[in-house]
């Protein structure tokens, strides 16, 4: 059984749900939930090395192995609890996990079926099954630390752009901060204040 893989990542940017990981000249097709794929794409260049914790799934009904990859072991653990819910298989679970694990775990612990129904493929009945099956089992995943709002971007770049937006261009602090946050979400690989200004501009005139 495969539980962990580390190798060169080949990303097909036209296909949002999988990565081919090359390990010892063998290519493994690994499904990736969308919340994790966004993080991976923002940090990874073609052929960079990537390590993934793997949930290996193979059953009589699904004889072809399905590999699902996660950036850490806690997310993998949560996924394997999630697919223990009746009528939620690995492929359906990958599509459903559009939000970070900590958020979904909170929905479950709070019995928030309305928020669970925002997940792809999860209707009222499945949301109720998820809560009935997992309530009381996923509290620790709700405590996973949130990723900072400004990943990989120096605070001095952010402060410089915010100061210009507020002091020179007349924007209010909350408005400026929101413009910057949206720009970084669109392009987390920004490497200078000039690039950040450019992305803020793009967001205002799209």
C-alpha positions in Angstrom: 0.0 0.0 0.0 1.3 3.5 -0.9 1.1 6.0 2.0 3.6 8.6 1.0 5.3 9.8 -2.3 8.0 12.3 -3.0 9.1 13.2 -6.5 9.0 15.6 -9.4 5.6 17.1 -10.0 4.1 17.5 -13.4 1.1 19.8 -13.2 -1.5 19.9 -16.0 -2.9 23.4 -15.5 -5.9 22.5 -17.6 -6.8 19.7 -15.2 -7.6 21.0 -11.7 -8.0 17.7 -9.9 -4.7 15.7 -10.4 -1.0 15.8 -10.5 1.5 13.3 -12.0 4.3 12.6 -9.5 7.4 11.1 -11.0 9.1 8.8 -8.4 12.1 6.7 -9.6 11.0 7.2 -13.2 7.5 6.0 -12.5 4.6 8.3 -12.9 1.8 8.2 -10.3 -1.5 9.8 -11.1 -2.6 11.5 -7.8 -6.0 13.2 -7.3 -5.8 16.4 -5.3 -8.7 18.2 -3.6 -9.2 21.7 -4.9 -8.3 23.5 -1.7 -4.9 21.8 -1.6 -4.4 22.2 -5.4 -4.6 26.0 -5.1 -1.9 25.9 -2.4 0.3 23.6 -4.5 0.0 25.6 -7.7 0.8 28.8 -5.9 4.1 27.5 -4.7 5.2 24.9 -7.2 6.9 25.3 -10.6 6.9 22.6 -13.2 9.2 19.7 -12.2 9.7 20.9 -8.7 10.0 18.2 -6.1 6.8 17.6 -4.1 5.9 15.4 -1.2 2.4 14.1 -0.6 0.7 12.0 2.0 -1.3 9.4 0.1 -4.7 7.9 0.8 -4.7 4.6 -1.2 -8.2 3.4 -2.2 -9.0 0.1 -3.9 -12.2 -2.0 -3.5 -14.0 -4.8 -5.3 -16.4 -2.2 -6.7 -13.4 0.0 -7.7 -10.5 -2.4 -8.6 -8.4 0.3 -10.1 -6.4 2.0 -7.3 -7.2 5.6 -6.6 -4.5 7.7 -5.1 -5.5 10.9 -3.3 -2.7 13.3 -2.2 -2.5 15.8 0.7 0.2 18.2 1.8 0.1 16.9 5.4 -0.9 13.8 7.3 -3.7 15.4 9.3 -5.6 16.3 6.0 -5.1 12.7 4.9 -6.5 11.4 8.2 -9.6 13.7 7.9 -10.2 12.5 4.3 -10.2 8.9 5.4 -12.7 9.6 8.0 -14.8 11.6 5.5 -15.0 8.6 3.1 -16.2 6.4 5.9 -19.6 8.2 5.5 -22.1 6.1 3.6 -22.3 6.9 -0.1 -19.2 9.1 -0.1 -16.4 7.4 -2.1 -12.9 8.7 -2.8 -13.6 10.5 -6.1 -16.8 12.2 -4.7 -14.9 13.2 -1.6 -12.1 14.8 -3.7 -14.7 16.9 -5.5 -16.5 17.8 -2.3 -13.4 19.1 -0.4 -13.4 22.6 -1.9 -12.7 24.2 1.5 -9.8 23.6 3.9 -10.2 20.7 6.3 -10.3 22.9 9.4 -13.4 24.6 8.0 -15.3 21.4 7.1 -14.4 19.9 10.5 -16.0 23.0 12.2 -19.1 22.6 10.1 -19.4 19.0 11.3 -18.8 19.7 14.9 -21.3 22.6 14.8 -23.9 20.5 13.0 -23.9 23.1 10.3 -25.6 21.2 7.5 -26.3 24.5 5.6 -22.5 25.1 5.2 -21.8 21.4 4.4 -24.3 21.7 1.5 -22.0 24.3 -0.1 -19.6 21.5 -0.8 -19.8 20.0 -4.3 -22.1 17.0 -4.5 -23.3 17.3 -0.9 -27.1 17.7 -0.6 -29.3 17.8 2.5 -29.3 14.0 3.0 -25.6 13.6 2.7 -24.9 16.6 4.9 -27.0 15.0 7.6 -25.2 11.6 7.2 -21.8 13.4 7.5 -22.8 15.0 10.8 -24.4 11.8 12.1 -21.3 9.8 11.3 -18.5 12.2 12.2 -19.8 14.5 14.9 -17.4 14.2 17.9 -14.7 12.6 15.8 -13.2 15.6 13.9 -12.7 18.3 16.6 -8.9 18.1 16.4 -9.0 18.9 12.7 -11.0 22.0 13.4 -7.9 23.2 15.4 -5.5 23.1 12.4 -3.7 26.4 12.3 -5.0 28.7 9.5 -2.5 29.7 6.8 -1.6 33.4 7.1 -3.4 35.8 4.8 -0.2 36.8 3.1 1.8 33.6 2.4 5.3 34.0 1.1 5.0 37.8 0.7 7.2 40.1 2.9 5.2 42.4 5.1 7.2 45.4 4.0 5.8 45.0 0.4 2.3 44.9 1.8 2.8 47.9 4.1 4.4 50.0 1.2 1.4 49.3 -1.1 -1.1 49.9 1.7 0.5 53.2 2.6 0.4 54.5 -0.9 -3.3 53.4 -1.4 -4.3 55.2 1.8 -2.0 58.2 2.1 -1.6 59.1 -1.6 -4.6 57.6 -3.5 -7.4 58.2 -1.0 -8.5 54.7 -0.1 -9.7 53.8 3.4 -7.6 51.3 5.4 -10.2 48.5 5.3 -10.7 49.0 1.5 -6.9 49.1 0.8 -6.4 45.9 2.9 -9.2 44.1 1.0 -7.7 45.1 -2.3 -4.3 43.8 -1.3 -5.7 40.5 0.1 -7.7 39.9 -3.1 -4.5 40.6 -5.2 -2.5 38.1 -3.2 -5.2 35.4 -3.4 -5.1 35.8 -7.2 -1.3 35.7 -7.4 0.5 34.4 -4.3 3.8 34.3 -6.1 4.2 38.2 -6.1 7.9 39.1 -5.4 7.9 42.9 -5.2 5.8 45.9 -4.3 5.6 46.8 -8.0 4.1 43.4 -8.8 1.7 43.8 -6.0 0.6 47.2 -7.3 0.1 45.7 -10.7 -2.1 42.9 -9.4 -4.1 45.3 -7.3 -4.7 47.4 -10.5 -5.7 44.3 -12.5 -8.3 43.4 -9.9 -9.9 46.9 -10.1 -10.2 47.0 -13.8 -11.2 43.5 -14.9 
